[in-house]
Every structure is written in structure tokens, then in C-alpha cells.
Amino acid sequence: AMKAGGFDVERIVACGGATKSRDWMQMHADVTGVPITLTEVGDAVVLGTCMLAAVGAGLYKDLPEASENMVHEIDVIEPNQAVHDEYQFYVDKYCDTYPQLQSMIHDMVDHEAGQK
């Protein structure tokens, strides 16, 4: 979808609890065919808050400078092209199926959220 929208995704920077599972991250890299970069601090909310505080305290002039100094990449998970090719059939089927199920999925999410 991003390629269709004119975006060339060269890498994904992942954060959150899922990054604790290398197998899960490898699967994401294989499905997307895009390398996934992991950062030293996996909790983006905490790191972002610290970056905002550092800018507010005058330690850095702006967020790009804070990012350069506070976001440290520790690993890159490269996609396995052969596995990516195997997943492509299933990704294509999902992309074909989702529009047909979209309203039902939203109905279920709304129901679970108490918005019956």
C-alpha cells in the first residue's frame, strides 16, 4: 500500500514489546521484505518523552538533534528473500480479502469497545 502511495520503504524502525521476540521481528522482516532496525531503548513512548524533556531543558536545540544523540540503533534484522517470496501469496490473499471483511472487523472492534 505504501509503494502504491508513492513511498519507497527502505527500512522499518521497530519499538515496543514485540521487539523482544527476534523470531517475531524476523517474520515481519520476511513478510514485508524490508530490514527492521532495533534501537537500544525499545520503548518509544519513554524515549520520546525523554527527548522532549531534553529539548525543553535546553540540552538539545530541537528534536532532530535530540534524536541524533539519544536514539541508538543496536541491530538490523534483514529479510530472507526466499521466505519473503513464500509469504507473498498469503499477503496478496490477505490484501484481496481485507476490503471484504473491513466493515465486519470494525463492527467487532466497536462491539468489544462497548460501542454496540
For each residue, the residues with C-beta under 8 A, 3 or more apart:
1: 4 5 95
2: 5 7 9
3: 6 7 8 9
4: 1
5: 1 2
6: 3
7: 2 3
8: 3
9: 2 3 12 32 34
10: 34 35
11: 34 35 36 37 76
12: 9 28 29 32 34 35 36 37
13: 36 37 38 39 73
14: 18 19 25 28 36 37 38
15: 19 39 42 43 44 47
16: 19 42 43 44
17: 20 42
18: 14 21 24 25 28
19: 14 15 16 25 38 42
20: 17 42
21: 18 24 25
22: 25 26 77
23: 26 27
24: 18 21 27 28
25: 14 18 19 21 22 28 29 36 38 77
26: 22 23 29 30 77 80
27: 23 24 30 31
28: 12 14 18 24 25 31 32 36
29: 12 25 26 32 33 34 35 36 77 78 79 80
30: 26 27 33 79 80 83 84 87
31: 27 28 84 87 91
32: 9 12 28 29 79 84
33: 29 30 79 81 84
34: 9 10 11 12 29 79
35: 10 11 12 29 76 77 78 79
36: 11 12 13 14 25 28 29 76 77
37: 11 12 13 14 73 75 76 77
38: 13 14 19 25 42 73 74 75 76 77
39: 13 15 42 47 71 72 73 74
40: 71 72 73 74
41: 46 47 70 71 72
42: 15 16 17 19 20 38 39
43: 15 16 46 47
44: 15 16 47 48
45: 48 49
46: 41 43 49 50
47: 15 39 41 43 44 50 51 70 71
48: 44 45 51 52
49: 45 46 52 53
50: 46 47 53 54 70
51: 47 48 54 55 60 63 66 67 70 71
52: 48 49 55 56 63 66
53: 49 50 56 57
54: 50 51 57 59 60 66 70
55: 51 52 58 59 60 61 62 63 65 66
56: 52 53
57: 53 54
58: 55
59: 54 55 66
60: 51 54 55 63 65 66 69
61: 55 65
62: 55 65 66
63: 51 52 55 60 66 67
64: 67 68
65: 55 60 61 62 68 69
66: 51 52 54 55 59 60 62 63 69 70
67: 51 63 64 70 71
68: 64 65 71
69: 60 65 66
70: 41 47 50 51 54 66 67
71: 39 40 41 47 51 67 68
72: 39 40 41
73: 13 37 38 39 40 76
74: 38 39 40
75: 37 38
76: 11 35 36 37 38 73
77: 22 25 26 29 35 36 37 38
78: 29 35
79: 29 30 32 33 34 35 83 84
80: 26 29 30 83 84
81: 33 84 85
82: 85 86
83: 30 79 80 86 87
84: 30 31 32 33 79 80 81 87 88
85: 81 82 88
86: 82 83 89
87: 30 31 83 84 90 91
88: 84 85 91 92
89: 86 92 93
90: 87 93 94
91: 31 87 88 94 95
92: 88 89 95 96
93: 89 90 96 97
94: 90 91 97 98
95: 1 91 92 98
96: 92 93 99 100
97: 93 94 100 101
98: 94 95 101 102
99: 96 102
100: 96 97
101: 97 98 104 105
102: 98 99 105 106
103: 106 107
104: 101 107 108
105: 101 102 108 109
106: 102 103 109 110
107: 103 104 110 111
108: 104 105 111 112
109: 105 106 112 113
110: 106 107 113 115 116
111: 107 108 114 115 116
112: 108 109
113: 109 110
114: 111
115: 110 111
116: 110 111
